[in-house]
């Protein structure tokens, strides 16, 4: 194929690599990639777009979400929690970093998010590399059980060249039921943190092998990160040894070359993030540091007993998935919740599960989380013609933090939504079971308000 743009190359890579479900909120050309992938339904915001993509991955379908760098700020809550929780089927995030400020209010560099939980990031340097990275990103995501991030900058977007495509992949995964993996909650944090560290160790070994034959020892070295076509020309005339980087983390072998370099130039697009990463490799490790201990407080958290009638009924009807939100009910005595990504995420995640083919899931959320961001996600699910089954626990606001009321109309719903209301104290387990069964079997989007 000739004269292919970098955006088209990314699209071909994601499609040939087995990408199945794509989401987007428009911003700095991310919507062009979405259109190239056949995307039709724009999400209400980046947070919901991310939650839907993660939900589809959780349910077993390879998914990708794309937005600009400022959009990652909006999606930061589900993004960071997904780095801790991990994925089921491959999940890829494509971030368009507008480092030239061509269509953004300020220059921001998404790579700083790498410092939270690290993981596996790519920054392609030409059109073929963009395709190759996108092509293998889903399989790498599944191998290391982590979202894979692809950072795209202005110089790459403006490139075009010949492209060699590979054989198309097709894969879906079976659902995984594991509370410790997929429910973000203090009782699961230490397990998830230890799992994350093991993932990052495995990713580092992969990176070391990826750069096995690219290091040539010279006194003057040029480290090029991502696409820096114009910036490197003058240094190559002076016979600098050039090393092309396109991943974070860096390979460990980089340390040896740094120590032997008389002159070292780091070229990158955005902030001095890569330069600092290079500098960190030369620090005296004997100095050490102490950031405080992290005690195991998981047994101190109260498992909620306030909703046993409801959760007993949920267990009895056995929905395909029970998607929860953050609240005092997230950890109940029956261990009912199958997945919880972040506050207000349950409706978005359930929408992703539905897109993956699992319609008979049950959402459990609180009135605070619903008004926080769930209500917007519901509008998108209706637009996508997805019928959700939602339980809203109405306890007067944010009960865990003292009962603060969240502004908004809880009961105002569009005509597509059917509504039930039950008073918790006056309702038996049998009635909850009967009502939930009616909801699951209904062909309409249905909300059950449980008045506490």
C-alpha positions in Angstrom: 0.0 0.0 0.0 1.3 3.4 -0.9 1.0 6.9 0.5 -0.8 5.9 3.7 -1.2 8.4 6.5 -0.2 7.6 10.1 -3.9 7.8 11.2 -4.9 5.3 8.5 -1.9 3.1 9.5 -3.1 3.1 13.1 -6.6 2.2 12.0 -5.4 -0.7 9.8 -3.2 -1.9 12.7 -6.0 -1.9 15.2 -8.4 -3.6 12.7 -5.9 -6.2 11.6 -4.8 -6.8 15.2 -8.3 -7.9 16.1 -9.9 -4.7 17.4 -13.6 -5.1 17.7 -15.2 -2.3 19.7 -14.1 1.4 19.5 -15.1 4.5 21.5 -14.2 8.1 21.2 -14.9 11.6 22.3 -13.7 14.1 19.6 -10.6 16.2 20.0 -7.4 16.9 18.0 -7.9 14.4 15.2 -8.7 11.4 17.4 -12.2 11.5 15.8 -10.5 11.0 12.4 -9.0 7.7 13.7 -12.5 6.8 15.1 -14.1 7.4 11.7 -11.4 5.4 9.9 -12.3 2.5 12.2 -16.0 2.8 11.2 -17.0 4.4 14.5 -20.5 6.0 14.6 -21.6 6.6 18.2 -19.6 9.5 19.8 -19.6 9.1 23.6 -20.9 11.8 25.9 -17.5 12.4 27.3 -14.0 10.8 27.6 -14.8 9.2 31.0 -17.8 7.3 29.6 -15.9 6.4 26.4 -13.2 4.8 28.5 -15.7 3.0 30.8 -17.5 1.5 27.8 -14.2 0.3 26.2 -13.1 -1.2 29.5 -16.5 -2.9 30.0 -16.2 -4.5 26.6 -12.7 -5.7 27.4 -14.0 -7.1 30.7 -16.7 -9.0 28.9 -14.1 -10.5 26.5 -13.9 -8.3 23.3 -10.8 -6.5 22.1 -11.5 -2.8 22.5 -9.9 0.6 22.0 -10.6 4.1 23.1 -9.2 7.3 21.6 -9.1 11.0 22.6 -6.7 13.9 22.8 -4.3 14.5 25.7 -6.6 16.8 27.6 -9.3 14.0 27.2 -7.1 11.7 29.2 -7.5 14.1 32.1 -11.2 13.7 31.9 -10.8 9.9 31.8 -8.1 9.8 34.4 -10.2 8.1 37.1 -11.2 5.0 35.1 -7.9 5.0 33.3 -5.7 4.9 36.4 -8.0 2.3 38.1 -7.9 0.1 35.0 -4.1 0.1 35.2 -4.4 -1.3 38.7 -7.2 -3.7 37.9 -6.0 -4.9 34.5 -8.1 -6.2 31.6 -9.6 -9.4 30.2 -9.5 -9.0 26.4 -7.0 -6.5 24.9 -7.6 -2.8 25.7 -5.7 -0.1 23.8 -5.8 3.6 24.5 -4.7 6.0 21.7 -3.8 9.5 23.1 -3.3 12.3 20.6 -0.8 14.7 22.2 -1.1 18.1 20.5 2.4 19.2 21.4 2.3 22.0 18.8 -0.9 23.5 20.3 -2.6 23.4 16.9 -6.0 22.8 18.3 -5.7 22.8 22.1 -5.9 25.4 24.9 -2.5 24.5 26.2 0.4 22.1 25.7 0.1 19.0 27.9 2.1 15.8 27.9 0.2 12.6 28.7 3.4 10.6 29.5 3.3 12.0 33.0 0.5 9.5 33.7 3.2 6.8 33.2 4.6 7.7 36.6 1.4 6.5 38.4 1.4 2.8 37.6 3.9 2.5 34.7 2.6 -0.3 32.4 3.3 -0.5 28.7 3.4 2.7 26.5 4.3 3.1 22.8 5.3 6.2 20.9 5.5 5.4 17.2 8.2 7.1 15.1 7.0 6.5 11.6 4.0 5.2 9.6 5.0 1.5 9.5 6.0 1.5 13.2 2.6 3.0 14.0 0.9 0.1 12.2 3.2 -2.5 13.8 2.6 -1.1 17.3 -1.2 -1.0 16.8 -1.2 -4.5 15.3 0.4 -6.1 18.3 -1.0 -3.9 21.0 -4.1 -6.1 21.7 -2.1 -9.3 22.1 0.5 -7.6 24.3 -2.4 -6.2 26.4 -3.7 -9.7 26.9 -0.3 -11.2 27.6 0.5 -8.7 30.3 -3.1 -8.2 31.5 -2.8 -4.4 31.2 -4.1 -1.6 29.0 -1.6 -0.6 26.3 -1.2 3.1 25.6 -0.2 4.5 22.2 0.9 8.1 22.2 0.6 10.0 18.9 2.2 13.5 18.4 1.9 16.1 15.6 4.9 15.2 13.6 3.7 11.6 13.2 0.2 12.7 12.3 1.6 14.7 9.4 3.6 11.7 8.0 2.6 9.4 5.1 4.4 6.5 3.4 4.2 3.0 2.1 2.7 0.4 4.4 3.0 -3.3 4.6 0.1 -5.0 6.3 -0.1 -8.3 8.1 -2.6 -11.2 8.4 -5.7 -10.2 10.2 -6.3 -11.6 13.7 -9.6 -12.4 15.3 -10.0 -13.3 18.9 -12.4 -13.0 21.8 -12.0 -14.1 25.4 -14.4 -15.8 27.8 -15.7 -13.7 30.8 -13.5 -13.9 33.9 -15.2 -13.8 37.3 -12.7 -12.7 40.0 -13.6 -10.1 42.6 -10.0 -9.4 43.6 -9.0 -8.6 40.1 -11.9 -6.5 38.9 -13.4 -4.7 41.9 -11.5 -1.6 42.9 -11.9 -1.5 46.7 -9.6 -1.1 49.7 -9.9 -4.7 50.6 -8.4 -5.7 47.3 -5.7 -3.0 47.0 -2.7 -4.9 48.3 -3.5 -7.9 46.0 -3.9 -5.6 43.0 -0.7 -3.7 43.8 1.4 -6.8 44.1 -0.1 -8.1 40.8 0.7 -4.8 39.2 4.4 -5.0 40.3 4.7 -8.5 38.8 3.2 -7.3 35.5 5.6 -4.4 35.3 8.6 -6.8 35.9 7.4 -8.9 33.0 6.9 -5.9 30.8 10.5 -4.7 31.6 11.8 -8.1 30.4 9.8 -7.8 27.2 11.2 -4.3 26.6 14.8 -5.5 27.2 14.4 -8.1 24.5 12.7 -5.6 22.1 15.9 -3.5 22.0 18.3 -6.4 22.0 20.3 -5.3 18.8 19.9 -1.6 18.6 22.7 -0.4 20.9 26.0 0.6 19.3 28.6 2.0 21.7 29.8 5.5 20.7 31.0 8.5 22.7 28.4 10.9 21.3 24.9 9.6 21.4 21.5 10.8 20.2 18.4 9.3 22.0 15.3 9.9 19.9 11.9 9.3 21.4 8.9 9.0 19.1 8.8 11.0 15.9 11.5 13.8 15.8 12.3 13.8 12.1 13.5 17.5 11.8 15.2 17.9 15.2 17.7 15.0 14.7 19.2 16.1 11.3 21.9 18.4 12.6 23.2 15.9 15.2 23.5 13.0 12.7 25.8 15.2 10.6 28.2 15.3 13.6 28.3 11.4 13.7 26.2 11.0 16.8 25.2 7.4 17.4 21.5 7.3 17.1 19.1 5.1 19.3 15.4 5.2 18.4 13.1 4.7 21.3 9.4 4.0 21.0 8.5 2.5 24.4 8.1 3.4 28.0 9.7 1.9 30.1 13.2 2.1 28.7 15.4 -0.9 28.2 17.8 -1.5 31.1 20.7 -1.7 28.7 20.3 2.0 28.2 22.2 2.6 31.5 25.5 1.2 30.1 25.4 3.4 27.1 24.7 6.5 29.2 27.7 5.9 31.4 30.0 5.5 28.4 28.7 8.6 26.6 30.8 11.8 26.5 27.9 13.8 24.9 24.3 12.7 25.1 21.3 14.5 23.5 17.7 13.5 24.2 15.1 14.5 21.5 11.4 14.2 22.3 8.1 15.9 21.7 6.4 17.6 24.6 7.9 18.0 28.1 11.3 16.8 29.2 9.8 13.5 30.4 12.1 11.2 28.5 15.1 13.2 29.5 14.2 12.7 33.2 13.6 9.0 32.6 17.1 8.8 31.1 18.5 10.8 34.1 16.8 8.4 36.5 18.9 5.5 35.1 22.1 7.1 36.3 21.1 7.9 39.9 23.2 6.4 42.7 20.9 3.5 43.8 22.8 3.3 47.1 21.2 6.5 48.3 17.7 5.0 48.5 14.7 6.7 49.8 11.8 6.0 52.2 8.2 7.0 51.3 6.5 5.4 54.3 5.0 2.0 54.8 1.7 0.7 53.4 0.0 -1.3 56.1 -2.6 -4.0 55.3 -5.8 -2.3 56.4 -8.1 -4.5 54.4 -9.6 -6.3 57.4 -10.6 -3.0 59.0 -13.1 -2.2 56.3 -16.7 -3.0 57.1 -18.4 -5.3 54.7 -21.9 -3.9 54.3 -24.8 -5.8 55.9 -27.4 -3.1 55.1 -28.5 -4.6 51.8 -28.6 -8.3 52.4 -32.2 -8.8 51.2 -31.4 -7.1 47.9 -28.1 -8.9 47.3 -29.6 -12.2 48.3 -32.2 -11.7 45.6 -29.5 -10.6 43.1 -27.6 -13.9 43.8 -30.8 -15.9 43.3 -31.6 -14.5 39.8 -28.0 -14.8 38.7 -27.5 -12.0 36.1 -24.6 -12.5 33.6 -22.7 -9.8 35.3 -23.3 -7.5 38.3 -21.6 -4.2 37.6 -21.2 -2.0 40.7 -20.1 1.5 41.7 -18.1 2.8 44.6 -20.1 3.1 47.7 -20.8 1.4 51.0 -22.5 -1.5 49.1 -19.4 -2.3 46.9 -18.3 -5.0 49.2 -21.4 -6.9 50.5 -21.5 -10.1 52.5 -22.4 -12.2 49.4 -19.5 -10.8 47.3 -22.1 -10.0 44.6 -20.3 -7.3 42.5 -18.3 -8.8 39.5 -16.7 -5.5 38.4 -16.3 -2.0 39.8 -14.0 0.5 37.9 -14.5 3.9 39.6 -17.2 6.2 40.9 -20.1 6.6 38.5 -18.7 4.0 36.1 -21.2 1.2 36.4 -23.6 2.3 33.6 -20.7 2.9 31.2 -19.1 -0.4 32.0 -22.4 -2.3 31.6 -22.9 -0.6 28.2 -19.5 -2.0 27.2 -20.6 -5.5 28.3 -23.8 -5.1 26.3 -21.8 -4.1 23.2 -19.7 -7.3 23.8 -22.9 -9.3 23.6 -23.9 -9.6 27.2 -27.3 -7.9 27.5 -28.6 -9.5 30.8 -26.3 -7.7 33.2 -27.4 -5.8 36.3 -26.1 -2.4 37.3 -26.1 -1.5 41.0 -25.3 2.1 41.8 -26.0 4.8 44.5 -27.9 8.0 44.0 -24.7 10.0 44.5 -22.7 8.0 41.8 -25.7 8.0 39.5 -26.0 11.8 39.5 -22.2 12.2 39.5 -21.8 10.7 36.0 -24.1 7.6 35.6 -27.0 9.7 34.3 -25.0 11.0 31.3 -23.8 7.5 30.5 -27.5 6.3 30.5 -28.3 8.8 27.8 -25.5 7.3 25.7 -26.8 3.7 26.2 -30.2 4.8 25.1 -28.7 6.5 22.0 -26.9 3.2 21.3 -30.3 1.3 21.7 -28.9 -0.7 24.6 -31.4 -1.8 27.3 -29.8 -1.7 30.7 -31.2 -2.9 34.1 -30.3 -0.5 36.8 -30.7 -0.5 40.6 -30.3 2.9 42.3 -29.9 2.8 46.0 -31.5 6.0 47.2 -30.1 6.7 50.6 -30.2 10.5 50.5 -26.8 11.3 48.9 -23.2 10.2 49.6 -23.8 8.0 52.6 -20.2 7.0 53.1 -19.0 10.5 53.5 -21.8 11.8 55.6 -24.8 12.0 53.4 -24.1 15.0 51.3 -26.7 15.6 48.6 -25.7 15.8 45.0 -27.6 18.4 42.8 -29.8 16.9 40.1 -33.1 15.3 39.4 -32.9 11.6 40.3 -36.3 10.5 39.1 -36.7 12.4 35.9 -36.2 9.9 33.1 -36.8 9.8 29.3 -39.7 8.0 27.9 -37.5 4.9 27.0 -37.0 4.1 30.7 -39.4 2.0 32.8 -39.3 2.8 36.5 -39.9 0.7 39.7 -39.8 2.0 43.2 -39.5 -0.1 46.4 -39.1 0.8 50.0 -36.2 -1.3 51.3 -37.5 -1.8 54.9 -41.0 -2.8 53.7 -39.8 -5.1 50.9 -39.0 -8.8 51.3 -36.3 -10.8 49.6 -39.0 -12.6 47.6 -40.4 -9.3 46.3 -36.9 -8.0 45.4 -36.3 -11.3 43.5 -39.6 -11.0 41.6 -39.0 -7.4 40.7 -35.4 -8.0 39.5 -36.5 -11.0 37.4 -39.1 -8.8 35.7 -36.4 -6.2 35.0 -33.9 -8.7 33.5 -36.6 -10.1 31.2 -37.9 -6.7 30.1 -37.0 -5.5 26.6 -36.8 -1.9 28.0 -34.2 0.0 29.9 -35.5 -0.3 33.5 -34.5 1.4 36.8 -35.4 0.1 40.2 -35.2 2.9 42.8 -34.6 1.3 46.3 -35.6 3.9 48.9 -33.6 3.5 52.0 
